[in-house]
Amino acid sequence: MKLHTINTGMFKLDGGAMHGVVPKSMWSKVNPADDNNMCAWAMRCLLIEHGNQKILVDNGMGTKQDAKFFSHFHPHGDDTVEKSLSALGMTTDDITDVFLTHLHFDHCGGSIKREGDKLVPTFKNAVYWSNKAQWEVAVNPNEREKASFLKENILPIQESGQLKFIDTPDGEEWLPDVRIRYVRGHTESMMLPQVRCNGRTLLFCADLLPSVAHLSLPWVMAYDMRPLDTLSEKKRLLNEAVANDWILFFEHDPVNECCMLENTDRGIRSKGTMTLAATGING
């Protein structure tokens, strides 16, 4: 098995929304806002080479939306899924599986692209993996979460015939050395892949822990549907991670790809950040 970072670009979100009840005087020290109170965030995905499978975990927001949509989120930077795969000698056609942690636009928007008037899968040879509970809330969203679930990102996956649902229980193996951890505070049944590679364990944190700053338990996004559940989920998985010396992989941290953890008098904190390559997980 080999693991690779796949950068798909940067975007901006409101700093207050991303940091919840934490005062701006605190969060602005770790991610300064622009004049509109917007902070820059990564859309950092993970590629798992697993035998003959090439599994892409999430895929950013894509490029098919209109100018009005992008004006709200200010996508920037030179990275794309295609460029990141090309740097590894691959194309989108090489991806065998697309694992969607959840169906918010910044995690699954790259799943579908425009070809003329048609919406078609970006990864034409891949199986797209979601789960029934997350799919149901995505296609029948509540009013608060509706803006994050865009039908043009979601329904064409099903229409293509490439959609499958994962029903692996929490903590069990979906594939050898790849376990699924379910968390429900951010959205219903978000799936975090927990990967064992060369004797090390990596947790892809998705929106449970968007950045290193969110290791602090009270740093819970205002976007979360059930923030107290998020807090308890963070506590449970962070305790497991520090006890077992896991590597955490951050999807949205604008600077830091990964970190290791330690117990401190302020709770569990990072004991060092690094790139995925620098973790040595690939041997």
Secondary structure, 3 states (H helix, E strand, C coil): CEEEEEEEEEEEEEHHHHHCCCCHHHHCCCCCCCCCCEEEEEEEEEEEEECCEEEEECCCCCCCCCHHHHHHHCCECCCCHHHHHHCCCCCHHHCCEEECCCCCHHHHHHHEEEECCEEEECCCCCEEEECHHHHHHHHCCCCCCHHHCCHHHHHHHHHCCCEEECCCCCCCEEECCEEEEEECCCCCCEEEEEEEECCEEEEECCCCCCCHHHHCCCCCCCCCCCHHHHHHHHHHHHHHHHHCCCEEECCCCCCCCEEEEEEECCEEEEEEEECCHHHCCCC
